[in-house]
Amino acid sequence: MSVAATATISPASRVQGRLTVPGDKSISHRYALLAALYDRRGWHSYAQAEIKAAIRLDPNDQLSKKLHRKILTSQAYRQSA
């Protein structure tokens, strides 16, 4: 169970910083699984598009990273053959 942090922000003339919102794992996993299915069927452009969407949704998702490497490696292999 995660604990949400709360903050009170008073009006300011300038705000600076970076905010990172965690990705939604269930959606990024679905994109990654679709990418794997597309790659297996030979629909490589669809696979690449889906895995890129998964990475955009959650850049730290290990499944997406693994499939991304696999899809890019297999595509490079097919292009060189």
N, C-alpha and C positions, 0 to 999 in steps of 0.2 A: 504494500500500500504506500503510495507516495503522499508526501505532505506538500501542500501548495504554499508557496511563500506569498505574503501580502506586503504591500508597501503603500505608504501614503505619499503622494506627490503633490507638492505645493506649486502654484504657478511659478514659472521661471521664464526669463527672457530667452534662454538658450538651453537646449538639451542635446547632449552628445553621448554616444555609446553604441553598443551593439546588442541586439536582442536575438537570441536563437530559440526558435520554437521547435520542440521535438516533433519528428515525423510520426505519422500514423502507421504503425507497423502492420496492421491488418491490411491496409490498402497497399502499402509498398510490397508486402508479401504477395498479394494477389497479382500485382504487376509483374513481379519476378517469376511467379509460377506460370503466368501467361507467356512470358518471354521464353521460359524453358520449353513449354509446349510448342510454341511457334518454331523455335530453333530445331526441335526434334522432327517437326513435319517438313522442314526445309524452307520455311517462310522467314528467311533471315532478316529481311528489312523490318518486318513486324517485330521479330524478336529484339532487334536492336532498339527500336522505338520504345518497346515496353520496358526493357531493362533501364534505358535512360530515364524514363518516367519514374521507375522505382528508386533509382539513385537520387533523383531530384527530390522526391518525397522524403526519403530518409537516407542521407549520405553515409550514415554509420551502420546501416543494416548489413550484417555479415552475409546473409543469404544473397542479397542483391549484389554485393561486392564480388562474391565467389562466382555467381552466374555471369556477371559482367565480364570478368576475366576469361571465363570459359567460352562465352559467346564470341568475344573479340578474338581469342586465340583460334577458335575453330573457323571463324570467317577468314582470318589471315591465312590459315592453312589451305582453305578451299580456293582462295584467290591465287595462291602461288602454285597450285596443282595444275 
